């Protein structure tokens, strides 16, 4: 199943210098195959609108799973069967935290399929 964890460090290479930073990132495509350790990433643009509002509303105490579900609620309007189909691991409290994140972002959870719409 899909499990998410914060990386210890990320190396950004360029011009014979390595820079290290700790970044927290989330998938914006729930139904796309998850990244593997062989994938590479580039910093290329930023999220906007409701997705940015969700990222800003997420608190340090919210689980990574809750943050990811809140992002996917906005970007993909996912359902719990969608989460099950991609083997996303979460517990009931993560769903409640995702709802809280959406509310703090100024969004109405009831408008998203994950919460009954």
N, C-alpha and C positions, 0 to 999 in steps of 0.2 A: 504494500500500500504506500501511499504518498505520506511522507513524513517531512516536516520542515524543521530546520535548526539553524541558528545563527552561526555563521562562519567565524573562526577565530580572527583571521585577517584576510584581506583581499589585496593582491599585488596589482598595481597599475603601472605598466611598463611604458616607457617612452624616453627617447633621447638619452639613452645610456644611463638613465636614472630610474630607480624603482621607488614608488611611493606606496605607502600602505595606509589603508583606511578601513574602518569598520562601517559597512553599509547595511541597512536593513532593506531588503527588496521583496516584492511580492509578485506573483504571477498575475497577469491581467487577461489570461486566456485559460479558463478552467478546463476546457476540453482538448487542449493541445497536450501532446506528450510532455511529461515533466523533464526538466533539465537533469543531466547526469554530470558526474565529475569530469567527463571528457568535454563538456560544452564550454565555450568561452563567451564572455559577455563584453559589451561596450556600453559606456555611459553615453546615451544618445537620446536626449530629450527628457521631458518631465511630464508627469500626469497633470491633468487640469480638471476643472469642474467638480462634479460629484466625487470622482475618484480621489482627487486631491483633498477634498473636504473629509473624506473617510480616513485617509492617511493622517491628516492633521488631528482628527478627533480620536484616533486610537491612542490609548494610554499605555505606559510602560507595563502596567499590571495586567493588561489584556493578553490573553494567550495568543501565540503566533497563529494557531488555527482560527481563532475568532477574527483576527485581523484579516487573514486570507479570505475567510468566508464573507466578510463585509465587503472586501474589494470585489470578489466575484459576484456578489449580489448586485453591485452597481455595473460592473463591466459585462457580465454574462447573464444576469438575471437567473442564476442557478436555482435548482430545486434540491431537496434532500435526495431524491433518486439520482440526480446528476452527481452529487457527492459520492453516493454509494457506487455508481458506475465507474468512477475513476479511483475507487478505493481510498478516498480521502479519510483519514482517521481523525475523529473528533468525538467529543462527549457532549452531553446535553448542556452543560454549563458554557461550552464554547458557543453554542447557538444563542444562548441568552446574552453573552458578551458581544457577539456580532450585532445583535439587535440594539444593544446599548450604544455601540459605536455609531451605527447608522443614525440613531436619535441624536447623539451628541454632534453629528455632522449636519444636523438640521434636516435630515431626510425622514420620510415616513416608512418604517419597516413594513407596514401592511401593504404597501404598493409593490413589494418585491415577492416573487414566487417562493423564495426561501421561507417567508413568513406568512404564507397563506393567500397571496393574490394570484 
